[in-house]
């Protein structure tokens, strides 16, 4: 399953308020998939069924899967672009600092 990496999740965490966790907002795969018995228990749980029912009233299963994977793809692109811009900004800042330092030394 496609998911965001730790660096991408860390980048997105910058947009959250203090005390909010990125894992509360972004789906991430389990470390180990559920076994069949545990999966059956999870599907039949009181917490799970109303959530799935409310989602399925808005989306067909195909739309839901497309939406989840589409969001991951968009977030991956956004975080990659943000990291690239931050690197460029850091290089620009260093160049500006070097020029300023040289100017001060010349005076």
Buried (B, 14 or more C-beta within 10 A) or exposed (E): EEBBEEEBBEBBBEEEEEEEEBEEEBEBEEEEEEEEEEEEEEEEEEEEEEEEEEEEEEEEEEEBEEEBBEEBEEBBEEBEEBBEEEEEEEEEEEEEEEEEEEEEEEE
